[in-house]
Amino acid sequence: MDVQKVLYMVGGSGETSYAANSKIQEKAILTITPMLEEAIGEIYRNLLPEKMVVADLGSSSGPNTLVVLSKVIKIISNQCLRSGQQPPEMLFFLNDLPNNDFNNIFQSLNNGEESVRAEKGSISVPHFVAGLPGSFYGRLFPRQSVQFFHSSYSLMWISQVPKEIGDKRNGMPLNKGNIYIGKTSPPLVVKLYQEQFHRDFSHFLKLRFDELVPCGQMVLSFLGRNKENILDGELSTIWGSVAESLDSMVREGLVEEEKLDTFNLPFYAPSAAEVETIVNLQGLFDIIHFHTFESNLDPFHDLDDNVVFDNVQSGANCAKVIRSVLEPMIASHFSSAIVDDLFSRFATHVANHLLKEKLKLPVLALLLKKKE
């Protein structure tokens, strides 16, 4: 799997698009707003920059990128009102892999501009927006050129599926029947995924350290897990349901068994302890804040909502969320012809699971400051 070619969300603004099914990602951005306010405020007060560069890494398509942009502008506007200073000129870079639907973002910019201008009692902040295709596991900016990085729901995507997972043991695929770490995955699969994430996240931190100005900061939020045992992780349950849906299609002769056995996600859900260990080992950033919270996979039901709900409709809602993320990879590896059937089966699996418990998405959120 060439991750740079197939890892992108469903474009456009249709019913199955990421733009129409990224409400849980928006909730995460709203939850970490206090971190944004603290980081941007401190950067502005310490540096009083005439120009300020902000980069959103893994921005994807849809309205959420504009939510971040407008929040940063509002924070700077409020800082300028308090200090009586002229606002800096701001340059926003929206980064994602080349096949991301950047057009969708740019077509939405006018709405975002109107929203920013509509803010009463605020100072107008001159700002410019540019797209930046490329992997954030590579260098994106000149040294010491960025004041602030933001990334949401992106860093759980690793740079590649660990190569050894494609190997065979005793003539059998190493991770047979699974698309991620499942209950039948051997310990070696867990180890390979962990090592890949550790390499990638360590490299990510080193790259951003080089690109940040002194006193630069980052707010990162991404999916993780609450439990140390990864086999009990919430994402293993969700991806396991996708694998079961594919396996049912294999049994019916709709999907080749070899296709399933050679499909593994470039994904890893770390624990908070793993992330903290990597940051501390690198020694490049101070952890200012580290919070964890949960979101419901069904964006229309809160975790603490005890009202009786329709598990079938909720299963369909969850399937739309996952389809908006996985469809390009599924279509590339299997065929676009199986997509509707696959996610119909997945919706049924989820609906049955929801009779027992809701599907939670643990989110790890960090505010990191570059060390002097």
N, C-alpha and C positions, 0 to 999 in steps of 0.2 A: 504494500500500500504506500503510495506516494502522498504523504500527509499534506504537503503543500498544495496538491492538486485537488484533493477530495474533501478536506476539512473546511467546510464553510456551511453557513446556515442557509435554509431555504430563502431565496430572495423574493423580491416583489412585495406586494401587500395583500395577497390573496388569503383564502381561508386557512391554508396550511403553511403560510409563510412564517418566518421567524418574527417579522414585524408585528404580526397579528397574534403571536403566541409567546410573547416574552414578558408577560405581566409579572412573573415571579422574579425575573431579573430586575425589573423596575422596583419591586418591593425591596430587593437587596440594596439597590442604590439609595433608596430613601432611608433605609436603616443605617447606612454608614455615613449619612449626611453630616453628623457631628464630627466625624473624623475628617471629612473634607474641609469643614469650616475651621477646625483647629490647624490643619496642615497649611492650607492656603493663607489663612490669617497670619500664622507665624512666619511663613516665607515672605509675605509682603512686608510685615513690620521689620523683619531683620534685614532685608535686602533693599527695600524701597526701589524696586527695579523700574527703569524707564521702559524696558521691554520684558515680556514674560512669555516663556515657551511652556506649554502644557501639552502632554501627549496622553491620549487614551489608547491603551494597548489591547487589541482584541475587541475593537469597537463594534464589530458586526454591522448589521443593517437594522433599520427600524428606529423608533423614537427614543430609545434609551440613551443613545449617544448624545442626543440633543438635551436630554435631562441633565446629564453631567455638565455639558457645556454651559447651559443656562445657570446652573447652580454655582459654578466657578465664577462666572461673570457677576452674579449677584453678590457673592462673598467679597469679591474685589471692590465692587461698587460700595458696599457697606463699609469696608475698611477705609476707603477714600473719604466717605462722608465723615467718619469719625476723626480721621487724621487731618482733613483739610488739604490733602495732597492731590495733585493731578493724577488721574488713573494711568497706568502703564498701557502701552500698546500690547495686545495679547495675540499670540499665534497658537492656534490649536491644531495639532496633528491627530488625525483619526487613522489608526493603524489596524490592519488586519491582513490576512493572507490574500494573494492576488485575485482569487476567484470570489472574494466577498462582493456583495452587491453594493458597491460604493455609490452607484447612481441613485439608489433608493435614499441614501443618506443626503446626498446633495439636493435631491428633489424636495426633501423635507426641510431644508435649511430655512426657506422663507417663513414657514410656520414658526420655527424656532426664533428667528429674528424678530417677528412680530410679538412673540411672547416676552422676549427680553425687553423690547422697547415699551411694552405695555406696563412694565413695573413702575408704579408711582413712587415718588420720593426717592428715586435712585439716580446715581450719576451714570451717564452714558460712558461705557467702556469700549474704546475702539478695539475691534478684534477681527481676526482673519482665520479662515478655516481651510485646511489642506488635507487631502487623502495621502496616506503613506502605506502602500502595499509592501508586505514583507513579513518574515517571521520574527517575533520578538525573542527567539532563541539565537538571533544574530544581531550584529550591530546595526542600529537604525539612525543614530545621530552622531555628530562630532563630539569630541570630549568636552565635558563641562559646558554643555549648551542648553540643558533642560532644567527648569526649576522644579517641575512637578510631573510625576507619572501617576496615572490612574489605570487600574485594570479590574474588571468585574466579570466573573463567570468565565474565565479564560485559562487560568494557569493550571487547571486540572487536565487540560489537553497537553499531552507530552509531544515532544518533537517527532517521535516515531514509535511504532510498535516495537518492543524489544526484539532484536533480530532472532535470538535463539528460540523464541516462542514458535517460530515457523518450523523448527526442527521436529524430527520424529524420534520416538523412544520405543524400541522393540517393534518397529514398523507402524506405530500408531502416532497420530499427531499429538504433540505435547499437551495441548489444551483442548482436546477433543470435546466437541459439543458445547463449548463455551465461547463467548465473545469478549469476556473480561475475566476477572478472578471470580470463579464460581465454586460451589461446594465440592465439585469433582476435580477442580484444578489441583495439580500436584504442588507441593511447597516451592519447587523451582520456579513456577510461574509467578507466584507471589514475590519471590526474591527478585526476579528479573524486572517486574514492574516497579518495585520499590527502588531498585538501583537506577532505573531509567529516570524516574521522577527526581531522585536525589541529584543525578548529574545535570538534568535540565534546569531544576530550580536553582542550583548552585551557580550554573552558568548565567542564568537570567539575572541573578543578583550582581554578579561581577560586571556584566554588560551595563546594567543600569547605574552601578556605582561610577563607572567610567564616564557615563553620559550626563550625570547630574552635576550641577554646580555645587560648590560648597554650601552646606545647609539645605541642599535639596531634599525633597521628601517624596514618599510614595504611599498611596492608599491602595491596597490590594485586597480583593475579596474573591473567593473561589470555593467551589464545592469540595468538601472533605468528608470526614466521618467522625462519629462520636465515640466509636468503640475501637479499642486497640486491636481486637481480632477483626481483621479485614473481611473475613468470610461472613461476619455478622453485620457488615456495613450496609447502609441503606442503598447505596448505589449498586452494590453487588446484587441486591434484590431486584432493583429496577432493570439492570442489564440482564439479569438472569431471566426475567420475564420475556425480554426480547429474544433471548436465545431459545427459550422454550417455544415461543411462537414460530421461530425459524425451524426448530426441530420438528414441530408438527407438520410443517410444509415439506420437510424432507421425507417424513414417513408417508405422506400422501403423493410423493413423487413430483412435487411442484418445485422443489429446490434440490440441487445436487448436494449430496452429503459432503463431498470434498469442498464445495464452496463454503459451507458452514464451518468446516474444520479449519479452513485457512483464513477465516475472518476474525480479527481481534481488534478491539478498539484502542486507539492511541490516547488512553485516558488513565488517570490514576487519582483516587480520592485519598489524600493523606490524612493522618491524624494531626491534631494540633501539636502534639509532642514532636512528631517528625519535622514539621515545619519550623518550630522553634529551634530544634537541634541544628537544622541546616543553617538558619540565620546566624546562630551563635558560632557555629564552626567557621563560617565565612568571615565573621568579624568585621564586616563592612558597614553594617547598619545597626543602629540602636532600635529596639522594639519599643515604641512609645506607647502603643496600645495593641492589644490582641484580644479580640472578642470572638465568640462563636454564637451563632443563632440558628434557628431552624425555619424553613419555609415549607409549605405544603406543595407537593407536586401539582395538585389541582389548584390553579391560581384563583379559582372562584370560591374556595373554602379555606378558612383559617384553621390553624391547628387546634385552637381552643374553641372552635365552633361545635357545640354539642347538638345543634339542630339536626333533626333527621334529614338526610339528603339522599338523593337518587344515586346509588352506587354505579349504575350503568351509565348515567350521564357523566358522572365524575370520572369514570374510566375513559370515556370518550374525550373528556377535557385533557386528561393526563396524556393520552395517546397523541393528541395534537401537539402538545408541548414537546414530547420526545421526537415525533416525526419531523418537526421543524428544525431539529438539530441533526438527526441521523439520516434523513432521506438522501442527501447527496452521496454519502458513503455507501448506503444500501444499494442505491441505483447503480453506482459505479462498480461495485463488487459482484452483485447478483444480477439485477436487471430492474429497470424502472417498472416493469410489468408486475412485479410482486408487491410493490409498495402498498397499494390500497388493502390488499388481502392481509399482508403482514401486520399492519397497524390496526386493522379490524380485530385480528386475533389478539394482539397485544392489549387492546382496550378491554376485551373480555377477560383476559388474565388479570388485569388490574382491577376490574370491577369485582371479581371474585376475591381478590386480596383485600379490597377495601371493606368487605364484610367483616374482616378480622381487625384491621387497623389501617390508619391512613399512611400514605407514603410520604415520608419526610425527606427533606433535602438539607443536610447540615452544611452551613456556610462558615468558612473561616475568614475573618476580616482583620487586617493588620495595617497599622500606621508605622512606617519605617522612616527613620531619618539618617541620612548619610553621615558617617562618622568623619570627624576632622582628620 
